[in-house]
Amino acid sequence: MSDDGSQGEFRWPPGLDAPAPNTMPDDAPAPGRAGIWDAFERTWLDPRAHSWQVRARLEGLRPEDPSQACPRCAASVGPWEADADGCPACRGTRLPWSHAIRLGVYDGALREAIHDLKFHRWRRTGRDLGRLLGERIARDRARLGLDRMTLTLVPVPTSTRRRLARGIDHTLVLSRSVARASGGRVVRALTRAHRPEQWAVPPSERGRNVAGAFRVRRRLGSGASHIVLVDDIRTTGATLRASARALVACWSREERARRVLWVATVGVSEGRERRSDPTQMRIACARGARETETHRKLPLGC
């Protein structure tokens, strides 16, 4: 019993002090420059969302088994549906890349996390998702025996107008975190002309919407032999195909022979448009189609 008459805490073995309580929150920021920015957000910007680790734990999410996705197009597959030649969705189809990686299906908590990054400028979530994506890339790279010193990450760019409107370059945030986790380097090799957003364009028009939208702004170094295009979402794949073709178009024959191109996305849509209001979706699609027609009449690259 203690001096004040209260019963003391029982400890065993005797003489050992109780461990100090953990005063750090579950989603405390990491040290370093990123941690300073996180501390600023927590103190001054009053964040209203959990980090991805906390959100995943609260919802009981587990990392996706890589066998659930096709290694060629990253579409969802069942047991024994995919092999080195792809899956029923991509087998026999010519793709600009040889390997595709994803974190999971674009749905539920993963969809909300991508929206937090893309539309609410929640950089911490982008860093969390990028780190997990980078770990996937590092695992597949090691399995295939590729040298990490040759790994170059190319973010799929957003148009300057859209980046200024949103206040964030979300694919660049993802790519920088992917680079830290995978040991690669980021090269902003592409630029993008402003076009209607892909979600506002009917799926059948998305390929035409991004045709000619990407240009090479910076050539990759001679040491870059393993290139990974990084994006947040893949729906029809039109954006990834257009950006990959623009990147490969400036390579010489020798570079095409020795370089390996992969794509990595956080989420892959299962092809079902999820909108709470179908009327608004039809209006958005009609608006996107009109904007697409307007852009077709402009000079190439506008």
Stockholm file with secondary structure:
# STOCKHOLM 1.0

chainA/1-302         MSDDGSQGEFRWPPGLDAPAPNTMPDDAPAPGRAGIWDAFERTWLDPRAHSWQVRARLEGLRPEDPSQACPRCAASVGPWEADADGCPACRGTRLPWSHAIRLGVYDGALREAIHDLKFHRWRRTGRDLGRLLGERIARDRARLGLDRMTLTLVPVPTSTRRRLARGIDHTLVLSRSVARASGGRVVRALTRAHRPEQWAVPPSERGRNVAGAFRVRRRLGSGASHIVLVDDIRTTGATLRASARALVACWSREERARRVLWVATVGVSEGRERRSDPTQMRIACARGARETETHRKLPLGC
#=GR chainA/1-302 SS CCTTSCCCCCCSSTTCCCCCCCCSCTTCCCSSHHHHHHHHHHHHSCCCSCCHHHHHHHTTCCCCCGGGBCTTTCCBCCTTCCBTTBCTTTTTCCCSCSEEEEEEESSHHHHHHHHHHHHHCCHHHHHHHHHHHHHHHHHHHHHHTCCGGGEEEEECCCCHHHHHHHTCCHHHHHHHHHHHHHTCEECCCEEECCCCCGGGSCGGGHHHHHTTCEEESSCCCTTCCEEEEEEEEESSSHHHHHHHHHHHHTCCHHHHHHCEEEEEEEEECCSCCCCSCHHHHHHHHHHHHHHHHHHHTSCTTC
#=GC SS_cons         CCTTSCCCCCCSSTTCCCCCCCCSCTTCCCSSHHHHHHHHHHHHSCCCSCCHHHHHHHTTCCCCCGGGBCTTTCCBCCTTCCBTTBCTTTTTCCCSCSEEEEEEESSHHHHHHHHHHHHHCCHHHHHHHHHHHHHHHHHHHHHHTCCGGGEEEEECCCCHHHHHHHTCCHHHHHHHHHHHHHTCEECCCEEECCCCCGGGSCGGGHHHHHTTCEEESSCCCTTCCEEEEEEEEESSSHHHHHHHHHHHHTCCHHHHHHCEEEEEEEEECCSCCCCSCHHHHHHHHHHHHHHHHHHHTSCTTC
//
